[in-house]
Amino acid sequence: MAPTADPVHLPEQADVVIIGGGVIGASIAFHLAEADAGQVLLLERDEPASGSSGKPIGGVRAQFSDPLNIRLGLRSLDAWRGFARRPGADIGLDRVGYLFLLADESELATFTQGVEVQNALGVPSRIISPRAARDLCPYVDPHTIVAAAYSPADGYALPGAAVAGYLRAARRLGATVRTHCPVTAIDTADGTVQAVRTPYGTVRTHTVVCCAGAWSGAVGALAGVELPVTPLRRQIAFTGPLRPAPPRIPFTLDFGSTLYFHNDGADGLLMGLSDPAQRPGFERRFTREWLRPFRTAAARRTPELARVPVTGGWAGLYEMTPDRNALIGEAGHPDRFLYATGFSGHGFLQAPAVGELVRDLCLGREPFLDVGPLAATRFDGRVNRPEAHII
């Protein structure tokens, strides 16, 4: 991006440079500034939350199968519940619960095992009957499922408001945030980070954190670090106000088809599906062809939703990894190149916990969770972390 008429003023040096102004970068900036970690500089090539974090509503949950993801979700849920106090912002948190619809015995077995692990870690999830699922969400045809998995502690919130809240607090605590300022190069020498370069000047630093979402692979390459992140378009649609207005329902997901839907906060529904025909790439235009598989899936599980009108929609990028789990850690070469990316659709819900983890990695503290299993190098030996509860 070429410099604009209003130049960006950069400090000559910073203790930590964060690349990416989405919810992960914003959380890291806040946690570092709160910990008095020195001069913290966040660089965003566009506007904050203009990438994956720009989605209108983001789910928050701890219903996963991997204990590591469960603990990230639980820690973050605590932070989302207390967000009005710390860092101080209204994020529209609505704890409507998460409801996974299970179509057969295989899916039921997978989620039964997941519930056992979740319960052991403190998640109040449970397996419920088809009729109980219908009671929670009247759109569900109970004759088409064998059971459902439900946790009342989960829900959704507003990612844009969370990013803004984190960044306001980070600035208040002394962090510097610069927008419309892409990083064009990362200087290294003797196996260490030396500086980051931008169209507006060079900032000397010995610590860089990459949290550039779907663009993280290119940022990592600037430092000679391989971050296996693939961009994949995901789309959602809005019904607009419905009459009668929908009842208050859980965040409802059909596990087999990936169809999901929930209230939109304006007397309508938000609906989504992972289009199996979608090819990797950076396309972010909303198009309607994915509504065909959505309506096909809805006709099987939630027939009323197969016929609802669609007034518009939104498209954004998931940052996918080979096993659809996050990349969190520090590169061995160069030293002090850290990363938190590749969340595969779960970055918003895990952002508070990730901010804590990266803060501690930057400061040489022992984090509350061992993130070694999430290192980007895990794929060198083709060691994937299984996660069954993926939509």
C-alpha positions in Angstrom: 0.0 0.0 0.0 1.4 3.4 -1.0 1.7 6.1 1.6 -1.3 8.4 1.9 -1.5 12.2 2.2 -1.8 11.7 6.0 1.4 10.0 6.9 1.7 7.4 9.6 4.0 8.5 12.4 6.0 5.5 13.8 8.2 5.2 16.9 11.9 4.5 16.1 11.8 1.4 18.3 9.5 -0.8 20.2 9.8 -3.6 22.7 7.1 -5.6 20.9 5.6 -5.2 17.5 2.3 -6.9 16.9 1.4 -7.5 13.2 -2.4 -7.6 12.8 -5.3 -5.6 14.3 -7.9 -8.3 14.6 -9.2 -9.6 17.9 -6.1 -11.7 18.5 -3.7 -8.8 18.0 -6.0 -6.5 20.0 -6.1 -9.0 22.9 -2.3 -9.4 22.9 -1.8 -5.6 22.8 -4.1 -5.2 25.8 -2.5 -7.9 27.8 1.0 -6.8 27.1 0.2 -3.1 27.9 -1.6 -4.1 31.1 1.5 -6.1 32.1 3.7 -3.0 31.5 5.7 -4.9 28.9 7.4 -1.7 27.6 6.7 0.0 24.3 4.0 -2.1 22.5 3.3 -1.2 18.9 0.4 -2.8 16.9 0.5 -2.4 13.1 -2.6 -3.0 11.0 -2.5 -2.7 7.3 -6.1 -1.7 7.0 -8.6 -0.9 9.8 -9.0 -2.9 13.0 -11.3 -5.9 12.7 -11.3 -5.5 8.9 -10.3 -9.1 8.3 -11.8 -12.2 9.9 -12.7 -10.3 13.1 -15.2 -8.2 11.1 -18.0 -10.8 11.3 -21.2 -9.3 12.7 -21.6 -11.9 15.5 -19.1 -14.5 16.8 -19.8 -17.6 18.8 -18.1 -18.2 22.1 -18.0 -21.8 23.5 -16.0 -24.4 25.4 -17.7 -27.4 23.7 -14.7 -29.1 22.1 -13.2 -32.6 22.2 -9.6 -31.6 22.7 -8.9 -30.7 26.4 -6.5 -28.0 25.2 -9.3 -26.3 23.2 -11.8 -26.8 26.1 -9.4 -25.0 28.5 -8.9 -22.2 26.0 -12.6 -21.8 25.6 -13.3 -21.9 29.4 -10.6 -19.3 30.1 -12.0 -17.1 27.4 -15.6 -17.4 28.5 -14.6 -16.1 31.9 -13.0 -13.1 30.3 -15.9 -12.4 28.0 -18.3 -12.5 30.9 -16.1 -9.9 32.7 -15.3 -7.8 29.7 -17.5 -4.8 30.8 -15.2 -4.5 33.8 -11.9 -5.5 32.2 -10.9 -4.0 29.8 -14.2 -2.2 29.9 -16.6 -2.4 27.0 -20.1 -3.7 26.1 -19.6 -6.6 23.7 -23.3 -7.7 23.5 -22.6 -11.1 25.1 -25.7 -13.3 25.0 -25.4 -16.7 26.7 -28.0 -18.5 24.7 -26.1 -21.8 24.7 -24.7 -23.9 21.9 -26.8 -26.8 20.5 -25.2 -29.4 18.3 -27.7 -31.6 16.4 -26.5 -35.2 16.0 -27.9 -37.3 13.1 -26.7 -40.8 13.9 -25.1 -43.1 16.4 -21.5 -42.3 15.3 -22.0 -38.6 15.9 -23.7 -39.3 19.2 -20.7 -41.4 20.3 -18.3 -38.7 19.4 -20.2 -36.0 21.3 -20.9 -38.3 24.3 -17.1 -38.8 24.7 -16.6 -35.1 24.3 -19.2 -34.3 27.0 -17.4 -36.6 29.4 -14.1 -34.7 28.8 -15.9 -31.3 29.0 -17.7 -32.2 32.2 -14.4 -33.3 33.8 -13.0 -29.8 33.1 -16.0 -27.9 34.3 -18.1 -27.4 31.2 -21.9 -27.9 32.0 -22.6 -29.6 28.7 -24.9 -32.6 28.4 -26.5 -34.9 25.8 -30.2 -34.3 25.4 -33.1 -36.0 23.6 -34.4 -34.9 20.2 -37.6 -33.6 21.9 -35.6 -31.6 24.3 -33.6 -30.1 21.4 -36.9 -29.2 19.8 -38.0 -27.5 23.0 -34.8 -25.3 22.9 -35.1 -24.6 19.2 -38.5 -25.0 17.6 -37.0 -25.0 14.1 -35.5 -28.5 14.6 -37.3 -31.5 13.3 -36.8 -34.0 16.1 -37.5 -37.0 13.9 -34.3 -36.4 11.9 -31.8 -36.6 14.8 -30.9 -39.2 17.4 -29.8 -36.6 20.1 -28.2 -33.3 20.6 -25.3 -31.9 22.7 -26.1 -28.7 24.7 -24.2 -26.3 26.9 -26.1 -23.4 28.4 -22.8 -21.5 29.2 -22.0 -20.8 25.6 -23.4 -18.1 23.3 -22.2 -15.3 21.1 -21.0 -11.7 21.2 -19.9 -8.8 18.9 -16.3 -9.2 17.6 -16.0 -5.6 16.4 -17.0 -4.3 19.8 -14.4 -6.6 21.4 -11.6 -5.4 19.2 -12.5 -1.7 19.8 -12.7 -2.4 23.6 -9.3 -4.1 23.7 -7.6 -1.4 21.6 -9.1 1.5 23.6 -7.8 -0.1 26.8 -4.4 -0.9 25.2 -4.0 2.7 24.1 -5.0 4.0 27.5 -2.3 1.8 29.1 0.4 3.2 26.8 0.3 0.9 23.7 0.6 2.5 20.2 -1.8 1.5 17.4 -1.1 2.4 13.8 -3.6 1.6 11.1 -3.1 1.6 7.3 0.5 0.6 7.9 1.5 -2.7 6.3 4.7 -4.5 7.3 6.7 -4.9 4.1 9.8 -6.6 5.6 11.2 -8.1 8.7 15.0 -7.7 9.3 16.9 -10.5 11.0 20.5 -11.0 11.8 22.4 -13.7 13.7 19.2 -15.6 14.2 17.3 -12.8 15.9 14.7 -10.2 14.9 16.1 -6.8 14.4 13.4 -4.5 12.9 10.2 -4.3 10.9 9.9 -2.2 7.8 6.8 -0.3 6.6 6.1 2.3 3.8 6.4 4.9 6.6 9.7 3.9 8.1 11.6 1.2 10.0 10.9 0.3 13.7 13.8 -1.4 15.6 12.6 -4.3 17.7 13.7 -7.6 19.0 10.2 -9.1 19.4 7.6 -9.6 16.7 4.2 -11.3 17.1 2.4 -12.4 13.9 -1.4 -12.5 14.3 -2.3 -11.5 10.7 -5.0 -14.1 10.3 -5.5 -15.4 6.8 -2.4 -13.4 5.7 -0.1 -14.9 8.3 1.7 -17.2 5.8 3.0 -14.2 3.9 4.0 -12.4 7.1 5.9 -15.4 8.4 7.7 -15.7 5.1 9.1 -12.2 5.7 11.1 -13.7 8.6 11.8 -17.1 7.0 9.1 -18.8 9.2 6.7 -21.3 7.7 3.1 -20.8 9.0 0.8 -23.3 7.3 -2.3 -21.1 7.1 -4.7 -21.3 4.2 -7.5 -18.7 3.6 -10.9 -20.1 3.0 -14.1 -18.0 2.4 -17.0 -18.6 4.7 -20.3 -16.9 4.1 -23.4 -16.0 6.2 -26.8 -14.8 5.3 -29.5 -12.7 7.1 -33.2 -13.1 6.9 -34.0 -9.6 7.9 -36.9 -9.1 10.4 -39.3 -12.0 10.4 -43.0 -12.0 11.4 -43.6 -13.4 13.8 -40.2 -12.7 15.3 -38.1 -15.8 16.0 -38.0 -17.1 19.5 -34.8 -16.8 21.5 -32.9 -19.9 20.5 -29.4 -21.4 21.1 -26.6 -21.1 18.6 -27.7 -24.2 16.7 -25.5 -26.3 14.5 -26.1 -29.4 12.5 -22.9 -31.3 13.0 -23.0 -33.4 9.9 -23.8 -30.7 7.3 -22.1 -27.7 9.2 -25.4 -25.8 8.9 -25.8 -23.3 11.7 -28.2 -20.5 12.7 -29.1 -18.2 15.6 -30.8 -14.9 16.4 -29.4 -11.8 14.8 -30.4 -9.3 17.4 -32.9 -7.6 15.1 -35.9 -10.0 15.0 -34.3 -12.1 12.3 -31.9 -15.0 11.9 -28.2 -15.3 10.9 -27.5 -18.5 9.0 -24.4 -20.1 7.7 -22.8 -23.2 6.3 -19.3 -24.4 5.3 -19.7 -24.7 1.5 -18.0 -28.0 0.4 -17.4 -26.5 -3.0 -15.5 -23.4 -1.7 -11.9 -23.3 -3.0 -9.1 -21.7 -0.9 -8.3 -18.1 -1.7 -8.7 -14.5 -0.6 -12.1 -13.9 -2.2 -14.3 -11.9 0.2 -17.4 -11.1 -1.9 -20.8 -12.3 -0.7 -22.3 -14.5 -3.3 -25.5 -16.7 -3.2 -24.4 -20.0 -4.7 -23.7 -21.5 -1.2 -27.4 -21.0 -0.3 -28.2 -24.0 -2.4 -26.4 -26.5 -0.2 -27.6 -24.6 2.8 -31.3 -25.0 1.8 -30.7 -28.6 1.0 -29.3 -29.2 4.5 -32.0 -27.1 6.1 -34.7 -29.1 4.3 -33.4 -32.3 6.1 -33.0 -30.9 9.6 -34.9 -27.6 9.9 -37.5 -27.5 7.1 -38.9 -24.1 8.0 -35.5 -22.5 7.4 -35.2 -24.0 3.9 -37.9 -21.4 2.9 -37.0 -18.3 4.8 -36.1 -15.2 2.7 -32.5 -13.9 2.5 -32.1 -10.2 2.5 -28.3 -10.0 2.3 -25.1 -11.5 3.7 -21.5 -11.3 4.6 -18.3 -13.1 3.5 -15.0 -13.4 5.4 -12.0 -15.6 5.6 -11.3 -18.5 7.9 -7.5 -19.0 8.5 -7.3 -22.8 8.1 -4.5 -25.1 9.3 -4.0 -28.7 8.2 -5.6 -30.0 11.5 -7.9 -27.0 12.0 -6.3 -26.1 15.3 -4.4 -22.9 16.1 -0.8 -22.1 15.7 0.6 -20.5 18.9 4.2 -20.3 19.9 7.7 -18.9 19.2 9.8 -19.8 16.1 13.2 -21.3 16.9 14.8 -19.3 14.1 14.7 -16.4 14.3 14.3 -16.1 18.0 11.6 -13.8 19.3 9.3 -14.3 16.3 6.1 -15.3 18.0 2.8 -16.2 16.3 -0.9 -16.7 17.2 -2.8 -17.5 14.1 -4.6 -20.3 12.1 -7.6 -20.5 14.4 -9.8 -22.0 11.7 -12.9 -20.1 12.8 -12.2 -20.2 16.6 -10.0 -17.1 17.0 -12.7 -14.9 18.4 -13.8 -17.3 21.1 -10.2 -18.1 22.1 -8.9 -14.5 21.9 -8.8 -13.6 25.6 -6.9 -16.7 26.6 -4.5 -16.4 23.7 -3.8 -12.8 24.7 -2.7 -14.1 28.1 -0.6 -16.9 26.6 1.3 -14.7 24.2 1.8 -12.1 26.9 3.5 -14.7 29.1 5.6 -16.1 26.2 6.8 -12.6 25.4 7.7 -11.9 29.1 9.3 -15.3 29.7 6.6 -16.3 32.2 5.1 -19.8 32.5 1.7 -19.6 30.8 -1.4 -21.2 32.3 -1.4 -23.7 29.5 1.4 -25.6 27.7 1.1 -24.4 24.1 3.9 -26.7 22.8 1.3 -29.0 21.1 0.2 -26.0 19.0 3.6 -25.1 17.6 3.7 -24.6 13.9 6.4 -27.2 13.6 4.0 -30.0 14.6 3.3 -30.6 11.0 6.9 -31.4 10.2 6.4 -34.8 11.6 2.8 -34.9 10.5 1.5 -34.9 14.1 -2.0 -33.4 13.9 -4.1 -32.6 17.0 -7.5 -34.1 16.5 -10.5 -31.9 17.2 -13.9 -33.4 16.5 -16.2 -30.5 17.4 -15.4 -28.4 14.3 -17.9 -26.6 12.1 
